[in-house]
Amino acid sequence: MDHHKAIRDELARAAERLGADGDEIRGLSRSRLYNVLEDLGADRYLLAFVGSWGNTMSDRQVLKELQEWNRSGGHFRFDRLIASTDGKRE
């Protein structure tokens, strides 16, 4: 699976919800993508996924979160994040 293409497709879907042109979004660099989404008024969690892409989250993790983001209509469920990390503390 081409995670980069899938991530860009999910980001384009999220951006379209904010009024952007999905095709334009797919072609942006990661840093430009973050800035454009921020200018569009993207939620801080969506921006965090973009900022973490290739940094603190694997491509697979970012893709999973973006897919969930889009399925939920752009509503991040913080309780889901807490539940997924429960028991992993050292």
C-alpha positions in Angstrom: 0.0 0.0 0.0 1.2 3.5 -0.9 0.7 5.2 2.5 1.8 8.6 1.2 -0.8 8.7 -1.5 -3.5 7.4 0.9 -2.5 10.0 3.5 -2.7 12.8 0.9 -6.1 11.5 -0.3 -7.4 11.6 3.3 -6.0 15.0 3.9 -7.6 16.2 0.6 -11.0 14.9 1.9 -10.5 16.7 5.2 -9.5 19.9 3.4 -12.5 19.7 1.1 -14.7 19.8 4.2 -13.0 23.1 5.0 -13.6 24.5 1.5 -10.3 23.7 -0.2 -9.7 22.1 -3.6 -8.7 18.5 -2.9 -6.5 18.3 -6.0 -4.5 21.3 -5.0 -4.1 20.0 -1.4 -2.6 16.7 -2.8 0.2 18.5 -4.5 1.4 20.6 -1.5 4.5 19.9 0.5 4.0 18.9 4.1 5.0 22.2 5.5 2.8 24.1 3.0 0.0 21.7 3.7 0.1 22.5 7.4 0.0 26.2 6.7 -2.9 26.0 4.2 -5.0 23.8 6.6 -4.3 26.2 9.4 -5.4 29.2 7.3 -8.6 27.2 6.4 -9.3 27.0 10.2 -8.5 23.3 10.6 -9.0 21.8 14.0 -5.8 21.5 16.2 -6.0 17.7 16.1 -6.0 17.6 12.3 -3.0 19.9 12.3 -1.3 17.7 14.9 -1.7 14.7 12.6 -0.1 16.7 9.7 2.7 18.0 12.0 3.4 14.5 13.3 3.5 12.9 9.9 7.0 11.6 9.3 8.1 12.9 12.7 6.5 11.3 15.8 3.9 9.1 14.0 4.4 6.5 11.4 2.7 6.8 8.1 0.5 3.9 9.1 -0.6 5.7 12.3 -1.2 9.0 10.5 -3.3 7.2 7.9 -5.4 5.4 10.5 -6.1 8.6 12.4 -7.0 10.5 9.2 -9.3 7.8 8.1 -11.0 7.9 11.5 -11.1 11.7 11.3 -12.9 11.6 8.0 -15.3 8.8 9.0 -16.3 10.8 12.1 -17.0 13.9 10.0 -14.0 15.8 11.4 -14.6 15.2 15.1 -11.7 13.8 17.0 -12.6 11.6 19.9 -10.1 12.2 22.6 -11.5 9.4 24.7 -10.6 6.9 21.9 -7.0 8.1 22.1 -6.9 7.6 25.8 -8.5 4.1 25.6 -6.0 3.1 22.9 -3.0 4.0 25.1 -4.4 2.6 28.4 -2.2 0.0 29.9 0.8 1.0 27.7 2.4 3.2 30.4 5.6 2.1 32.0 
